[in-house]
């Protein structure tokens, strides 16, 4: 469920998901890739003892 929400409301994950879909991959493969990306991000944040925050606008 977090991957589905991320593809709808997180701009970075939406772009990542759309890039995979436009490459011709099935939707389940794209969702699985988003799930993995979220897990890697969560593990990196825990390892660095950081909290997540939106990317600063430039």
Z-matrix of the N, CA and C atoms (Angstrom, degrees):
N
C 1 1.446
C 2 1.535 1 112.36
N 3 1.332 2 119.58 1 -40.44
C 4 1.473 3 117.75 2 178.16
C 5 1.525 4 112.88 3 -60.07
N 6 1.323 5 117.42 4 -33.59
C 7 1.464 6 119.64 5 179.31
C 8 1.524 7 110.90 6 -67.74
N 9 1.321 8 117.41 7 -38.18
C 10 1.469 9 120.50 8 177.53
C 11 1.524 10 110.90 9 -64.40
N 12 1.332 11 115.95 10 -43.00
C 13 1.467 12 120.07 11 179.24
C 14 1.529 13 109.83 12 -65.84
N 15 1.332 14 116.75 13 -41.04
C 16 1.466 15 120.11 14 -179.47
C 17 1.525 16 111.66 15 -62.92
N 18 1.332 17 117.22 16 -37.37
C 19 1.467 18 119.04 17 179.90
C 20 1.523 19 111.79 18 -69.19
N 21 1.326 20 117.13 19 -22.20
C 22 1.465 21 120.41 20 179.39
C 23 1.524 22 113.03 21 -89.95
N 24 1.338 23 117.22 22 -38.45
C 25 1.461 24 119.35 23 -168.15
C 26 1.526 25 115.50 24 -117.03
N 27 1.325 26 119.01 25 -15.32
C 28 1.459 27 121.37 26 178.15
C 29 1.527 28 107.88 27 -97.59
N 30 1.335 29 117.38 28 116.13
C 31 1.476 30 119.39 29 -175.40
C 32 1.524 31 113.57 30 -59.31
N 33 1.337 32 118.01 31 -38.69
C 34 1.464 33 119.81 32 -179.22
C 35 1.524 34 111.40 33 -67.67
N 36 1.317 35 116.34 34 -43.10
C 37 1.462 36 119.82 35 179.67
C 38 1.526 37 111.20 36 -69.53
N 39 1.330 38 117.52 37 -33.06
C 40 1.464 39 120.84 38 177.06
C 41 1.523 40 110.39 39 -63.10
N 42 1.337 41 116.94 40 -44.17
C 43 1.466 42 121.11 41 178.81
C 44 1.532 43 110.06 42 -64.04
N 45 1.332 44 116.75 43 -42.82
C 46 1.466 45 121.80 44 178.63
C 47 1.529 46 110.39 45 -60.23
N 48 1.327 47 116.69 46 -47.15
C 49 1.465 48 122.29 47 179.46
C 50 1.532 49 111.10 48 -61.53
N 51 1.317 50 116.89 49 -46.92
C 52 1.466 51 120.78 50 -179.10
C 53 1.531 52 111.58 51 -64.16
N 54 1.330 53 116.77 52 -35.52
C 55 1.463 54 120.26 53 178.31
C 56 1.524 55 110.80 54 -63.67
N 57 1.324 56 117.25 55 -40.34
C 58 1.465 57 121.42 56 179.42
C 59 1.532 58 110.06 57 -68.96
N 60 1.333 59 117.07 58 -43.12
C 61 1.468 60 121.64 59 178.81
C 62 1.529 61 110.43 60 -62.24
N 63 1.336 62 116.35 61 -42.95
C 64 1.466 63 119.47 62 -178.29
C 65 1.531 64 111.71 63 -69.30
N 66 1.332 65 116.89 64 -18.23
C 67 1.464 66 120.54 65 175.88
C 68 1.523 67 111.19 66 -80.95
N 69 1.340 68 116.63 67 -1.32
C 70 1.448 69 120.14 68 175.44
C 71 1.520 70 114.98 69 95.02
N 72 1.315 71 117.46 70 9.97
C 73 1.469 72 120.36 71 179.76
C 74 1.525 73 109.88 72 -81.95
N 75 1.328 74 116.80 73 150.23
C 76 1.473 75 119.67 74 176.81
C 77 1.526 76 111.34 75 -66.38
N 78 1.327 77 115.53 76 157.56
C 79 1.463 78 120.89 77 -176.89
C 80 1.528 79 112.15 78 -60.77
N 81 1.329 80 117.65 79 -37.86
C 82 1.471 81 119.96 80 179.87
C 83 1.528 82 111.40 81 -64.65
N 84 1.310 83 117.11 82 -35.48
C 85 1.466 84 120.95 83 177.34
C 86 1.523 85 109.70 84 -66.52
N 87 1.329 86 116.62 85 -41.95
C 88 1.464 87 120.82 86 179.47
C 89 1.522 88 111.21 87 -64.99
N 90 1.336 89 117.62 88 -42.09
C 91 1.462 90 121.25 89 178.41
C 92 1.529 91 110.03 90 -63.78
N 93 1.323 92 116.74 91 -40.32
C 94 1.462 93 120.55 92 178.70
C 95 1.532 94 110.55 93 -63.94
N 96 1.312 95 117.57 94 -38.38
C 97 1.462 96 121.10 95 177.26
C 98 1.529 97 110.90 96 -64.89
N 99 1.327 98 116.83 97 -39.40
C 100 1.466 99 120.61 98 176.95
C 101 1.531 100 109.57 99 -65.93
N 102 1.339 101 117.39 100 -41.25
C 103 1.469 102 120.46 101 177.44
C 104 1.525 103 110.30 102 -58.23
N 105 1.317 104 115.75 103 -46.32
C 106 1.467 105 119.07 104 -179.26
C 107 1.519 106 110.89 105 -63.64
N 108 1.313 107 117.11 106 -41.90
C 109 1.464 108 121.00 107 179.76
C 110 1.527 109 110.81 108 -62.09
N 111 1.340 110 117.23 109 -39.33
C 112 1.463 111 120.69 110 177.46
C 113 1.534 112 111.15 111 -65.35
N 114 1.332 113 117.06 112 -40.43
C 115 1.463 114 120.45 113 179.18
C 116 1.526 115 111.57 114 -65.65
N 117 1.317 116 116.99 115 -42.20
C 118 1.462 117 120.83 116 178.31
C 119 1.525 118 109.56 117 -63.04
N 120 1.323 119 117.02 118 -42.67
C 121 1.462 120 121.40 119 178.08
C 122 1.525 121 111.16 120 -62.38
N 123 1.333 122 116.99 121 -45.25
C 124 1.471 123 121.12 122 -179.87
C 125 1.524 124 110.35 123 -62.54
N 126 1.322 125 117.38 124 -43.81
C 127 1.465 126 120.28 125 179.37
C 128 1.526 127 111.49 126 -64.15
N 129 1.316 128 117.80 127 -39.22
C 130 1.463 129 121.17 128 178.58
C 131 1.530 130 110.71 129 -64.96
N 132 1.327 131 116.95 130 -39.89
C 133 1.463 132 120.15 131 179.30
C 134 1.529 133 111.24 132 -66.49
N 135 1.321 134 116.85 133 -41.09
C 136 1.472 135 120.49 134 178.32
C 137 1.525 136 110.01 135 -65.00
N 138 1.314 137 116.34 136 -43.74
C 139 1.469 138 120.77 137 -178.61
C 140 1.528 139 110.97 138 -62.66
N 141 1.331 140 117.40 139 -39.38
C 142 1.468 141 121.68 140 -178.68
C 143 1.528 142 112.30 141 -87.67
N 144 1.343 143 117.36 142 0.31
C 145 1.467 144 122.73 143 -178.45
C 146 1.531 145 110.92 144 54.18
N 147 1.332 146 114.88 145 48.62
C 148 1.461 147 121.73 146 -179.51
C 149 1.516 148 109.42 147 -118.46
N 150 1.308 149 115.43 148 162.93
C 151 1.469 150 120.92 149 171.50
C 152 1.522 151 107.66 150 -108.73
N 153 1.327 152 114.44 151 154.96
C 154 1.455 153 119.09 152 -179.78
C 155 1.517 154 109.35 153 -81.85
N 156 1.309 155 115.55 154 143.27
C 157 1.457 156 122.11 155 174.42
C 158 1.502 157 108.61 156 -146.94
N 159 1.310 158 116.54 157 154.60
C 160 1.466 159 118.24 158 179.52
C 161 1.519 160 111.09 159 -62.69
N 162 1.319 161 114.58 160 151.57
C 163 1.458 162 120.13 161 179.02
C 164 1.525 163 109.32 162 -64.96
N 165 1.337 164 117.98 163 133.87
C 166 1.470 165 119.12 164 178.52
C 167 1.529 166 110.60 165 -62.70
N 168 1.304 167 116.21 166 137.39
C 169 1.466 168 119.54 167 179.31
C 170 1.517 169 109.38 168 -74.08
N 171 1.336 170 115.47 169 142.01
C 172 1.453 171 118.49 170 -179.21
C 173 1.489 172 112.74 171 -110.14
